[in-house]
Amino acid sequence: MRRRRLAGDAGMNTAEYAVGTMAAVAFAGVLLKVVTSGSIVRALTGIIEGALK
């Protein structure tokens, strides 16, 4: 009985996958916007140039 009751919650269903995927895409979009902003690009370029010298 106990085993049968726990088997129903074995994973995510389609709606949960859709919500999880949308959250991941939204996070990736925000991260891309932050990383490609001017000040971040300049800071990363400075770090890389400093490491190569």
mmJSON file of the N, C-alpha and C atoms, coordinates in Angstrom:
{"data_MODEL":{"atom_site":{
"group_PDB":["ATOM","ATOM","ATOM","ATOM","ATOM","ATOM","ATOM","ATOM","ATOM","ATOM","ATOM","ATOM","ATOM","ATOM","ATOM","ATOM","ATOM","ATOM","ATOM","ATOM","ATOM","ATOM","ATOM","ATOM","ATOM","ATOM","ATOM","ATOM","ATOM","ATOM","ATOM","ATOM","ATOM","ATOM","ATOM","ATOM","ATOM","ATOM","ATOM","ATOM","ATOM","ATOM","ATOM","ATOM","ATOM","ATOM","ATOM","ATOM","ATOM","ATOM","ATOM","ATOM","ATOM","ATOM","ATOM","ATOM","ATOM","ATOM","ATOM","ATOM","ATOM","ATOM","ATOM","ATOM","ATOM","ATOM","ATOM","ATOM","ATOM","ATOM","ATOM","ATOM","ATOM","ATOM","ATOM","ATOM","ATOM","ATOM","ATOM","ATOM","ATOM","ATOM","ATOM","ATOM","ATOM","ATOM","ATOM","ATOM","ATOM","ATOM","ATOM","ATOM","ATOM","ATOM","ATOM","ATOM","ATOM","ATOM","ATOM","ATOM","ATOM","ATOM","ATOM","ATOM","ATOM","ATOM","ATOM","ATOM","ATOM","ATOM","ATOM","ATOM","ATOM","ATOM","ATOM","ATOM","ATOM","ATOM","ATOM","ATOM","ATOM","ATOM","ATOM","ATOM","ATOM","ATOM","ATOM","ATOM","ATOM","ATOM","ATOM","ATOM","ATOM","ATOM","ATOM","ATOM","ATOM","ATOM","ATOM","ATOM","ATOM","ATOM","ATOM","ATOM","ATOM","ATOM","ATOM","ATOM","ATOM","ATOM","ATOM","ATOM","ATOM","ATOM","ATOM","ATOM","ATOM","ATOM","ATOM"],
"id":[1,2,3,4,5,6,7,8,9,10,11,12,13,14,15,16,17,18,19,20,21,22,23,24,25,26,27,28,29,30,31,32,33,34,35,36,37,38,39,40,41,42,43,44,45,46,47,48,49,50,51,52,53,54,55,56,57,58,59,60,61,62,63,64,65,66,67,68,69,70,71,72,73,74,75,76,77,78,79,80,81,82,83,84,85,86,87,88,89,90,91,92,93,94,95,96,97,98,99,100,101,102,103,104,105,106,107,108,109,110,111,112,113,114,115,116,117,118,119,120,121,122,123,124,125,126,127,128,129,130,131,132,133,134,135,136,137,138,139,140,141,142,143,144,145,146,147,148,149,150,151,152,153,154,155,156,157,158,159],
"type_symbol":["N","C","C","N","C","C","N","C","C","N","C","C","N","C","C","N","C","C","N","C","C","N","C","C","N","C","C","N","C","C","N","C","C","N","C","C","N","C","C","N","C","C","N","C","C","N","C","C","N","C","C","N","C","C","N","C","C","N","C","C","N","C","C","N","C","C","N","C","C","N","C","C","N","C","C","N","C","C","N","C","C","N","C","C","N","C","C","N","C","C","N","C","C","N","C","C","N","C","C","N","C","C","N","C","C","N","C","C","N","C","C","N","C","C","N","C","C","N","C","C","N","C","C","N","C","C","N","C","C","N","C","C","N","C","C","N","C","C","N","C","C","N","C","C","N","C","C","N","C","C","N","C","C","N","C","C","N","C","C"],
"label_atom_id":["N","CA","C","N","CA","C","N","CA","C","N","CA","C","N","CA","C","N","CA","C","N","CA","C","N","CA","C","N","CA","C","N","CA","C","N","CA","C","N","CA","C","N","CA","C","N","CA","C","N","CA","C","N","CA","C","N","CA","C","N","CA","C","N","CA","C","N","CA","C","N","CA","C","N","CA","C","N","CA","C","N","CA","C","N","CA","C","N","CA","C","N","CA","C","N","CA","C","N","CA","C","N","CA","C","N","CA","C","N","CA","C","N","CA","C","N","CA","C","N","CA","C","N","CA","C","N","CA","C","N","CA","C","N","CA","C","N","CA","C","N","CA","C","N","CA","C","N","CA","C","N","CA","C","N","CA","C","N","CA","C","N","CA","C","N","CA","C","N","CA","C","N","CA","C","N","CA","C","N","CA","C","N","CA","C"],
"label_alt_id":[null,null,null,null,null,null,null,null,null,null,null,null,null,null,null,null,null,null,null,null,null,null,null,null,null,null,null,null,null,null,null,null,null,null,null,null,null,null,null,null,null,null,null,null,null,null,null,null,null,null,null,null,null,null,null,null,null,null,null,null,null,null,null,null,null,null,null,null,null,null,null,null,null,null,null,null,null,null,null,null,null,null,null,null,null,null,null,null,null,null,null,null,null,null,null,null,null,null,null,null,null,null,null,null,null,null,null,null,null,null,null,null,null,null,null,null,null,null,null,null,null,null,null,null,null,null,null,null,null,null,null,null,null,null,null,null,null,null,null,null,null,null,null,null,null,null,null,null,null,null,null,null,null,null,null,null,null,null,null],
"label_comp_id":["MET","MET","MET","ARG","ARG","ARG","ARG","ARG","ARG","ARG","ARG","ARG","ARG","ARG","ARG","LEU","LEU","LEU","ALA","ALA","ALA","GLY","GLY","GLY","ASP","ASP","ASP","ALA","ALA","ALA","GLY","GLY","GLY","MET","MET","MET","ASN","ASN","ASN","THR","THR","THR","ALA","ALA","ALA","GLU","GLU","GLU","TYR","TYR","TYR","ALA","ALA","ALA","VAL","VAL","VAL","GLY","GLY","GLY","THR","THR","THR","MET","MET","MET","ALA","ALA","ALA","ALA","ALA","ALA","VAL","VAL","VAL","ALA","ALA","ALA","PHE","PHE","PHE","ALA","ALA","ALA","GLY","GLY","GLY","VAL","VAL","VAL","LEU","LEU","LEU","LEU","LEU","LEU","LYS","LYS","LYS","VAL","VAL","VAL","VAL","VAL","VAL","THR","THR","THR","SER","SER","SER","GLY","GLY","GLY","SER","SER","SER","ILE","ILE","ILE","VAL","VAL","VAL","ARG","ARG","ARG","ALA","ALA","ALA","LEU","LEU","LEU","THR","THR","THR","GLY","GLY","GLY","ILE","ILE","ILE","ILE","ILE","ILE","GLU","GLU","GLU","GLY","GLY","GLY","ALA","ALA","ALA","LEU","LEU","LEU","LYS","LYS","LYS"],
"label_asym_id":["A","A","A","A","A","A","A","A","A","A","A","A","A","A","A","A","A","A","A","A","A","A","A","A","A","A","A","A","A","A","A","A","A","A","A","A","A","A","A","A","A","A","A","A","A","A","A","A","A","A","A","A","A","A","A","A","A","A","A","A","A","A","A","A","A","A","A","A","A","A","A","A","A","A","A","A","A","A","A","A","A","A","A","A","A","A","A","A","A","A","A","A","A","A","A","A","A","A","A","A","A","A","A","A","A","A","A","A","A","A","A","A","A","A","A","A","A","A","A","A","A","A","A","A","A","A","A","A","A","A","A","A","A","A","A","A","A","A","A","A","A","A","A","A","A","A","A","A","A","A","A","A","A","A","A","A","A","A","A"],
"label_entity_id":["1","1","1","1","1","1","1","1","1","1","1","1","1","1","1","1","1","1","1","1","1","1","1","1","1","1","1","1","1","1","1","1","1","1","1","1","1","1","1","1","1","1","1","1","1","1","1","1","1","1","1","1","1","1","1","1","1","1","1","1","1","1","1","1","1","1","1","1","1","1","1","1","1","1","1","1","1","1","1","1","1","1","1","1","1","1","1","1","1","1","1","1","1","1","1","1","1","1","1","1","1","1","1","1","1","1","1","1","1","1","1","1","1","1","1","1","1","1","1","1","1","1","1","1","1","1","1","1","1","1","1","1","1","1","1","1","1","1","1","1","1","1","1","1","1","1","1","1","1","1","1","1","1","1","1","1","1","1","1"],
"label_seq_id":[1,1,1,2,2,2,3,3,3,4,4,4,5,5,5,6,6,6,7,7,7,8,8,8,9,9,9,10,10,10,11,11,11,12,12,12,13,13,13,14,14,14,15,15,15,16,16,16,17,17,17,18,18,18,19,19,19,20,20,20,21,21,21,22,22,22,23,23,23,24,24,24,25,25,25,26,26,26,27,27,27,28,28,28,29,29,29,30,30,30,31,31,31,32,32,32,33,33,33,34,34,34,35,35,35,36,36,36,37,37,37,38,38,38,39,39,39,40,40,40,41,41,41,42,42,42,43,43,43,44,44,44,45,45,45,46,46,46,47,47,47,48,48,48,49,49,49,50,50,50,51,51,51,52,52,52,53,53,53],
"pdbx_PDB_ins_code":[null,null,null,null,null,null,null,null,null,null,null,null,null,null,null,null,null,null,null,null,null,null,null,null,null,null,null,null,null,null,null,null,null,null,null,null,null,null,null,null,null,null,null,null,null,null,null,null,null,null,null,null,null,null,null,null,null,null,null,null,null,null,null,null,null,null,null,null,null,null,null,null,null,null,null,null,null,null,null,null,null,null,null,null,null,null,null,null,null,null,null,null,null,null,null,null,null,null,null,null,null,null,null,null,null,null,null,null,null,null,null,null,null,null,null,null,null,null,null,null,null,null,null,null,null,null,null,null,null,null,null,null,null,null,null,null,null,null,null,null,null,null,null,null,null,null,null,null,null,null,null,null,null,null,null,null,null,null,null],
"Cartn_x":[0.829,0.0,0.878,1.859,2.721,3.495,4.011,4.775,3.923,2.688,1.786,1.44,1.314,0.968,2.125,3.357,4.518,4.879,4.471,4.825,4.195,3.111,2.43,3.211,4.155,4.925,6.36,6.523,7.856,8.584,7.91,8.587,7.67,8.165,7.38,6.466,5.325,4.451,4.706,4.005,4.264,4.145,3.144,2.974,4.157,4.653,5.797,7.059,7.222,8.353,8.25,7.053,6.862,7.199,6.744,7.032,8.525,9.145,10.58,11.387,10.975,11.664,11.522,10.342,10.124,10.94,11.03,11.834,13.31,13.79,15.187,15.462,14.545,14.713,14.704,13.815,13.763,15.058,15.564,16.821,17.978,18.009,19.064,18.997,17.8,17.646,18.158,17.827,18.305,19.822,20.35,21.802,22.517,21.969,22.56,22.56,21.464,21.368,22.399,22.581,23.55,24.975,25.3,26.667,27.043,26.082,26.404,26.272,26.001,25.939,27.34,27.426,28.704,29.7,29.262,30.204,30.75,29.937,30.387,31.368,31.067,31.966,33.323,33.319,34.586,35.354,34.66,35.324,35.919,35.159,35.673,36.841,36.763,37.862,39.117,38.966,40.108,40.73,39.9,40.412,41.178,40.614,41.254,42.566,42.546,43.774,44.841,44.444,45.396,45.998,45.2,45.685,46.643,46.443,47.285,48.615,48.757,50.008,51.018],
"Cartn_y":[-1.196,0.0,1.266,1.314,2.49,2.709,1.653,1.752,2.292,1.858,2.32,3.792,4.257,5.647,6.576,6.182,7.014,6.991,5.994,5.863,6.945,7.579,8.598,9.891,10.155,11.399,11.156,10.336,9.928,10.985,11.971,12.964,14.117,14.977,16.134,15.761,16.416,16.206,17.304,17.272,18.177,19.646,20.001,21.399,21.874,21.021,21.412,21.565,20.717,20.869,22.2,22.551,23.805,25.001,25.0,26.109,26.172,25.023,24.991,25.478,25.094,25.538,27.038,27.563,29.007,29.788,29.288,29.959,29.955,28.846,28.76,29.717,29.825,30.738,32.186,32.518,33.886,34.224,33.289,33.521,33.696,32.883,32.996,34.342,34.822,36.127,37.261,37.22,38.245,38.176,36.971,36.802,37.316,37.033,37.523,39.04,39.649,41.106,41.719,41.112,41.63,41.475,40.303,40.026,40.864,41.203,41.98,43.487,43.911,45.347,45.941,47.21,47.863,47.765,48.016,48.017,46.621,45.612,44.239,43.811,44.166,43.821,44.481,45.75,46.45,45.797,45.428,44.797,43.445,42.642,41.336,41.485,42.47,42.718,43.123,43.958,44.376,43.207,42.332,41.152,40.241,40.015,39.125,39.732,41.035,41.681,41.666,41.88,41.834,40.452,39.431,38.054,37.675,38.253,37.906,38.641,39.694,40.475,39.859],
"Cartn_z":[0.0,0.0,0.0,0.886,0.974,-0.317,-0.891,-2.129,-3.257,-3.358,-4.409,-4.224,-2.99,-2.722,-3.11,-2.87,-3.185,-4.668,-5.391,-6.803,-7.661,-7.228,-8.015,-8.157,-7.269,-7.296,-7.755,-8.759,-9.183,-10.0,-10.564,-11.395,-11.743,-12.593,-13.004,-14.166,-14.216,-15.368,-16.396,-17.48,-18.604,-18.218,-17.427,-17.025,-16.182,-15.31,-14.494,-15.345,-16.331,-17.263,-18.013,-18.437,-19.17,-18.288,-17.05,-16.14,-15.839,-15.611,-15.353,-16.536,-17.736,-18.947,-19.139,-18.915,-19.062,-18.03,-16.82,-15.794,-16.188,-16.725,-17.155,-18.308,-19.249,-20.381,-19.907,-18.984,-18.456,-17.728,-16.924,-16.208,-17.19,-18.23,-19.237,-19.944,-20.224,-20.864,-19.995,-18.706,-17.773,-17.651,-17.539,-17.428,-18.674,-19.843,-21.084,-21.136,-20.715,-20.714,-19.769,-18.61,-17.64,-18.156,-18.687,-19.13,-20.348,-21.194,-22.387,-22.169,-20.941,-20.69,-20.776,-21.088,-21.348,-20.219,-18.99,-17.868,-17.59,-17.729,-17.499,-18.592,-19.831,-20.94,-20.736,-20.329,-20.08,-18.935,-17.879,-16.733,-17.124,-17.848,-18.279,-19.244,-20.128,-21.061,-20.301,-19.297,-18.487,-17.747,-17.216,-16.503,-17.458,-18.629,-19.592,-20.101,-20.416,-20.881,-19.809,-18.561,-17.458,-17.262,-17.487,-17.335,-18.46,-19.635,-20.778,-20.792,-20.005,-19.977,-19.067],
"occupancy":[1.0,1.0,1.0,1.0,1.0,1.0,1.0,1.0,1.0,1.0,1.0,1.0,1.0,1.0,1.0,1.0,1.0,1.0,1.0,1.0,1.0,1.0,1.0,1.0,1.0,1.0,1.0,1.0,1.0,1.0,1.0,1.0,1.0,1.0,1.0,1.0,1.0,1.0,1.0,1.0,1.0,1.0,1.0,1.0,1.0,1.0,1.0,1.0,1.0,1.0,1.0,1.0,1.0,1.0,1.0,1.0,1.0,1.0,1.0,1.0,1.0,1.0,1.0,1.0,1.0,1.0,1.0,1.0,1.0,1.0,1.0,1.0,1.0,1.0,1.0,1.0,1.0,1.0,1.0,1.0,1.0,1.0,1.0,1.0,1.0,1.0,1.0,1.0,1.0,1.0,1.0,1.0,1.0,1.0,1.0,1.0,1.0,1.0,1.0,1.0,1.0,1.0,1.0,1.0,1.0,1.0,1.0,1.0,1.0,1.0,1.0,1.0,1.0,1.0,1.0,1.0,1.0,1.0,1.0,1.0,1.0,1.0,1.0,1.0,1.0,1.0,1.0,1.0,1.0,1.0,1.0,1.0,1.0,1.0,1.0,1.0,1.0,1.0,1.0,1.0,1.0,1.0,1.0,1.0,1.0,1.0,1.0,1.0,1.0,1.0,1.0,1.0,1.0,1.0,1.0,1.0,1.0,1.0,1.0],
"B_iso_or_equiv":[0.0,0.0,0.0,0.0,0.0,0.0,0.0,0.0,0.0,0.0,0.0,0.0,0.0,0.0,0.0,0.0,0.0,0.0,0.0,0.0,0.0,0.0,0.0,0.0,0.0,0.0,0.0,0.0,0.0,0.0,0.0,0.0,0.0,0.0,0.0,0.0,0.0,0.0,0.0,0.0,0.0,0.0,0.0,0.0,0.0,0.0,0.0,0.0,0.0,0.0,0.0,0.0,0.0,0.0,0.0,0.0,0.0,0.0,0.0,0.0,0.0,0.0,0.0,0.0,0.0,0.0,0.0,0.0,0.0,0.0,0.0,0.0,0.0,0.0,0.0,0.0,0.0,0.0,0.0,0.0,0.0,0.0,0.0,0.0,0.0,0.0,0.0,0.0,0.0,0.0,0.0,0.0,0.0,0.0,0.0,0.0,0.0,0.0,0.0,0.0,0.0,0.0,0.0,0.0,0.0,0.0,0.0,0.0,0.0,0.0,0.0,0.0,0.0,0.0,0.0,0.0,0.0,0.0,0.0,0.0,0.0,0.0,0.0,0.0,0.0,0.0,0.0,0.0,0.0,0.0,0.0,0.0,0.0,0.0,0.0,0.0,0.0,0.0,0.0,0.0,0.0,0.0,0.0,0.0,0.0,0.0,0.0,0.0,0.0,0.0,0.0,0.0,0.0,0.0,0.0,0.0,0.0,0.0,0.0],
"pdbx_formal_charge":[null,null,null,null,null,null,null,null,null,null,null,null,null,null,null,null,null,null,null,null,null,null,null,null,null,null,null,null,null,null,null,null,null,null,null,null,null,null,null,null,null,null,null,null,null,null,null,null,null,null,null,null,null,null,null,null,null,null,null,null,null,null,null,null,null,null,null,null,null,null,null,null,null,null,null,null,null,null,null,null,null,null,null,null,null,null,null,null,null,null,null,null,null,null,null,null,null,null,null,null,null,null,null,null,null,null,null,null,null,null,null,null,null,null,null,null,null,null,null,null,null,null,null,null,null,null,null,null,null,null,null,null,null,null,null,null,null,null,null,null,null,null,null,null,null,null,null,null,null,null,null,null,null,null,null,null,null,null,null],
"auth_seq_id":[1,1,1,2,2,2,3,3,3,4,4,4,5,5,5,6,6,6,7,7,7,8,8,8,9,9,9,10,10,10,11,11,11,12,12,12,13,13,13,14,14,14,15,15,15,16,16,16,17,17,17,18,18,18,19,19,19,20,20,20,21,21,21,22,22,22,23,23,23,24,24,24,25,25,25,26,26,26,27,27,27,28,28,28,29,29,29,30,30,30,31,31,31,32,32,32,33,33,33,34,34,34,35,35,35,36,36,36,37,37,37,38,38,38,39,39,39,40,40,40,41,41,41,42,42,42,43,43,43,44,44,44,45,45,45,46,46,46,47,47,47,48,48,48,49,49,49,50,50,50,51,51,51,52,52,52,53,53,53],
"auth_comp_id":["MET","MET","MET","ARG","ARG","ARG","ARG","ARG","ARG","ARG","ARG","ARG","ARG","ARG","ARG","LEU","LEU","LEU","ALA","ALA","ALA","GLY","GLY","GLY","ASP","ASP","ASP","ALA","ALA","ALA","GLY","GLY","GLY","MET","MET","MET","ASN","ASN","ASN","THR","THR","THR","ALA","ALA","ALA","GLU","GLU","GLU","TYR","TYR","TYR","ALA","ALA","ALA","VAL","VAL","VAL","GLY","GLY","GLY","THR","THR","THR","MET","MET","MET","ALA","ALA","ALA","ALA","ALA","ALA","VAL","VAL","VAL","ALA","ALA","ALA","PHE","PHE","PHE","ALA","ALA","ALA","GLY","GLY","GLY","VAL","VAL","VAL","LEU","LEU","LEU","LEU","LEU","LEU","LYS","LYS","LYS","VAL","VAL","VAL","VAL","VAL","VAL","THR","THR","THR","SER","SER","SER","GLY","GLY","GLY","SER","SER","SER","ILE","ILE","ILE","VAL","VAL","VAL","ARG","ARG","ARG","ALA","ALA","ALA","LEU","LEU","LEU","THR","THR","THR","GLY","GLY","GLY","ILE","ILE","ILE","ILE","ILE","ILE","GLU","GLU","GLU","GLY","GLY","GLY","ALA","ALA","ALA","LEU","LEU","LEU","LYS","LYS","LYS"],
"auth_asym_id":["A","A","A","A","A","A","A","A","A","A","A","A","A","A","A","A","A","A","A","A","A","A","A","A","A","A","A","A","A","A","A","A","A","A","A","A","A","A","A","A","A","A","A","A","A","A","A","A","A","A","A","A","A","A","A","A","A","A","A","A","A","A","A","A","A","A","A","A","A","A","A","A","A","A","A","A","A","A","A","A","A","A","A","A","A","A","A","A","A","A","A","A","A","A","A","A","A","A","A","A","A","A","A","A","A","A","A","A","A","A","A","A","A","A","A","A","A","A","A","A","A","A","A","A","A","A","A","A","A","A","A","A","A","A","A","A","A","A","A","A","A","A","A","A","A","A","A","A","A","A","A","A","A","A","A","A","A","A","A"],
"auth_atom_id":["N","CA","C","N","CA","C","N","CA","C","N","CA","C","N","CA","C","N","CA","C","N","CA","C","N","CA","C","N","CA","C","N","CA","C","N","CA","C","N","CA","C","N","CA","C","N","CA","C","N","CA","C","N","CA","C","N","CA","C","N","CA","C","N","CA","C","N","CA","C","N","CA","C","N","CA","C","N","CA","C","N","CA","C","N","CA","C","N","CA","C","N","CA","C","N","CA","C","N","CA","C","N","CA","C","N","CA","C","N","CA","C","N","CA","C","N","CA","C","N","CA","C","N","CA","C","N","CA","C","N","CA","C","N","CA","C","N","CA","C","N","CA","C","N","CA","C","N","CA","C","N","CA","C","N","CA","C","N","CA","C","N","CA","C","N","CA","C","N","CA","C","N","CA","C","N","CA","C","N","CA","C","N","CA","C"],
"pdbx_PDB_model_num":[1,1,1,1,1,1,1,1,1,1,1,1,1,1,1,1,1,1,1,1,1,1,1,1,1,1,1,1,1,1,1,1,1,1,1,1,1,1,1,1,1,1,1,1,1,1,1,1,1,1,1,1,1,1,1,1,1,1,1,1,1,1,1,1,1,1,1,1,1,1,1,1,1,1,1,1,1,1,1,1,1,1,1,1,1,1,1,1,1,1,1,1,1,1,1,1,1,1,1,1,1,1,1,1,1,1,1,1,1,1,1,1,1,1,1,1,1,1,1,1,1,1,1,1,1,1,1,1,1,1,1,1,1,1,1,1,1,1,1,1,1,1,1,1,1,1,1,1,1,1,1,1,1,1,1,1,1,1,1]
}}}
